């Protein structure tokens, strides 16, 4: 049995694009949660830095997460937020305890 994959994705919107980025990120939740292999897909917004968003995700396998990265709803998000994101960091992680 393979080990589940945890993804921590940090998205920082440009200050004048916070609501656009938030709206587009929110649109990803429902279709992603319906995808094969999605265990958890939760979006958070920083209380003190509203331009900072964080997805905390758990996937059954890395392969299923990679399939998610090719889905149309993610491509639509990328197109809609082009030029609106100041910084993006993604960490692939494994649970160790």
Buried (B, 14 or more C-beta within 10 A) or exposed (E): EEEBBBBEBBBBBBEEBBEBBBEBBEBBBEBBEEBEBBEEBEBEBEEEEEBBBBBEBBBBBBEBBEBBEEBEBBEBBEEEBEEBBBEEEEEEEEEEE
